[in-house]
Amino acid sequence: PHAEKAAATLGVDPKAIISQAAVETGWGQYVIHDGSGKATNNLFGIKANHHWQGKQAVVDTIEFDAGVPSRQKAAFRAYDSIGEALDDYVKFLSTQPRYQNAVTSGEDAARYAESLQQAGYATDPAYAEKIMSVYHSDRMQGMMP
């Protein structure tokens, strides 16, 4: 229901949002945890930059530079609930001009994923492809109409 609410607000296919969260968290198996071991509920890998005033967790992550992966430490946003995480995801995408193409193409999941990648949402050069692989997976097809 949180993804459906976020999707309705953004005008995005809810399966695309869930597919992105599945890619970011390995279907929920690799949700970021803070230093005390508590889940951050960060389903979308949103980093905590200098504008972020909320909780955060610093963890190892893989970033790509010119297609080459490397392990780095990065600060990620932390949320008290899944609903809070999805509300922030909506705000994050809708208030940053670089994601405007993704939001305006949201009803087309492939264009949405590609637009996120082109806007620099993730450094993984196969990011959109991975989202669409999940989107078209049997598991996702059985999850939502």
DASUL-V166137 format. One record per residue. N is the residue number from 1. RES is the residue in one letter. PSI is psi in whole degrees, -180 to 180 (999 if undefined). OMEGA is omega in whole degrees, 0 to 359 (999 if undefined). Layout:
BEGIN
n->N res->RES psi->PSI omega->OMEGA
n->N res->RES psi->PSI omega->OMEGA
END
This chain:
BEGIN
n->1 res->P psi->-33 omega->178
n->2 res->H psi->-40 omega->179
n->3 res->A psi->-38 omega->179
n->4 res->E psi->-40 omega->177
n->5 res->K psi->-46 omega->179
n->6 res->A psi->-43 omega->180
n->7 res->A psi->-42 omega->179
n->8 res->A psi->-40 omega->179
n->9 res->T psi->-43 omega->182
n->10 res->L psi->-20 omega->187
n->11 res->G psi->37 omega->185
n->12 res->V psi->148 omega->175
n->13 res->D psi->122 omega->181
n->14 res->P psi->-30 omega->178
n->15 res->K psi->-31 omega->178
n->16 res->A psi->-40 omega->179
n->17 res->I psi->-46 omega->179
n->18 res->I psi->-38 omega->178
n->19 res->S psi->-42 omega->178
n->20 res->Q psi->-44 omega->178
n->21 res->A psi->-38 omega->179
n->22 res->A psi->-40 omega->177
n->23 res->V psi->-47 omega->184
n->24 res->E psi->-30 omega->185
n->25 res->T psi->5 omega->184
n->26 res->G psi->50 omega->182
n->27 res->W psi->38 omega->176
n->28 res->G psi->-2 omega->182
n->29 res->Q psi->-20 omega->185
n->30 res->Y psi->47 omega->175
n->31 res->V psi->139 omega->180
n->32 res->I psi->137 omega->177
n->33 res->H psi->149 omega->178
n->34 res->D psi->-177 omega->183
n->35 res->G psi->-24 omega->179
n->36 res->S psi->0 omega->179
n->37 res->G psi->3 omega->181
n->38 res->K psi->136 omega->178
n->39 res->A psi->138 omega->181
n->40 res->T psi->-10 omega->184
n->41 res->N psi->17 omega->179
n->42 res->N psi->95 omega->184
n->43 res->L psi->-10 omega->188
n->44 res->F psi->12 omega->177
n->45 res->G psi->33 omega->181
n->46 res->I psi->125 omega->182
n->47 res->K psi->156 omega->178
n->48 res->A psi->94 omega->178
n->49 res->N psi->-172 omega->184
n->50 res->H psi->-15 omega->177
n->51 res->H psi->-21 omega->184
n->52 res->W psi->125 omega->182
n->53 res->Q psi->-2 omega->183
n->54 res->G psi->-167 omega->179
n->55 res->K psi->157 omega->178
n->56 res->Q psi->163 omega->177
n->57 res->A psi->132 omega->178
n->58 res->V psi->122 omega->184
n->59 res->V psi->167 omega->173
n->60 res->D psi->143 omega->178
n->61 res->T psi->161 omega->175
n->62 res->I psi->125 omega->176
n->63 res->E psi->150 omega->180
n->64 res->F psi->135 omega->175
n->65 res->D psi->114 omega->184
n->66 res->A psi->38 omega->177
n->67 res->G psi->-1 omega->182
n->68 res->V psi->122 omega->180
n->69 res->P psi->146 omega->174
n->70 res->S psi->149 omega->180
n->71 res->R psi->131 omega->179
n->72 res->Q psi->163 omega->171
n->73 res->K psi->140 omega->178
n->74 res->A psi->152 omega->177
n->75 res->A psi->131 omega->179
n->76 res->F psi->150 omega->178
n->77 res->R psi->148 omega->177
n->78 res->A psi->141 omega->184
n->79 res->Y psi->154 omega->178
n->80 res->D psi->-17 omega->182
n->81 res->S psi->165 omega->175
n->82 res->I psi->-42 omega->179
n->83 res->G psi->-43 omega->178
n->84 res->E psi->-40 omega->179
n->85 res->A psi->-44 omega->180
n->86 res->L psi->-35 omega->175
n->87 res->D psi->-41 omega->179
n->88 res->D psi->-37 omega->177
n->89 res->Y psi->-46 omega->179
n->90 res->V psi->-47 omega->180
n->91 res->K psi->-44 omega->181
n->92 res->F psi->-48 omega->181
n->93 res->L psi->-40 omega->188
n->94 res->S psi->-16 omega->182
n->95 res->T psi->-4 omega->180
n->96 res->Q psi->118 omega->183
n->97 res->P psi->-31 omega->184
n->98 res->R psi->-19 omega->179
n->99 res->Y psi->8 omega->182
n->100 res->Q psi->-42 omega->179
n->101 res->N psi->-36 omega->178
n->102 res->A psi->-47 omega->183
n->103 res->V psi->-41 omega->181
n->104 res->T psi->-15 omega->177
n->105 res->S psi->17 omega->189
n->106 res->G psi->-26 omega->180
n->107 res->E psi->-18 omega->176
n->108 res->D psi->102 omega->187
n->109 res->A psi->-40 omega->181
n->110 res->A psi->-44 omega->178
n->111 res->R psi->-37 omega->178
n->112 res->Y psi->-52 omega->181
n->113 res->A psi->-44 omega->180
n->114 res->E psi->-40 omega->179
n->115 res->S psi->-38 omega->175
n->116 res->L psi->-45 omega->181
n->117 res->Q psi->-46 omega->181
n->118 res->Q psi->-31 omega->180
n->119 res->A psi->-5 omega->178
n->120 res->G psi->23 omega->180
n->121 res->Y psi->-41 omega->179
n->122 res->A psi->155 omega->180
n->123 res->T psi->-13 omega->181
n->124 res->D psi->120 omega->182
n->125 res->P psi->-14 omega->179
n->126 res->A psi->20 omega->186
n->127 res->Y psi->-52 omega->181
n->128 res->A psi->-41 omega->178
n->129 res->E psi->-42 omega->179
n->130 res->K psi->-42 omega->178
n->131 res->I psi->-45 omega->182
n->132 res->M psi->-29 omega->175
n->133 res->S psi->-43 omega->176
n->134 res->V psi->-44 omega->182
n->135 res->Y psi->-40 omega->182
n->136 res->H psi->3 omega->183
n->137 res->S psi->154 omega->177
n->138 res->D psi->-39 omega->181
n->139 res->R psi->-44 omega->180
n->140 res->M psi->-39 omega->181
n->141 res->Q psi->-33 omega->179
n->142 res->G psi->-13 omega->184
n->143 res->M psi->-39 omega->187
n->144 res->M psi->151 omega->178
n->145 res->P psi->999 omega->999
END
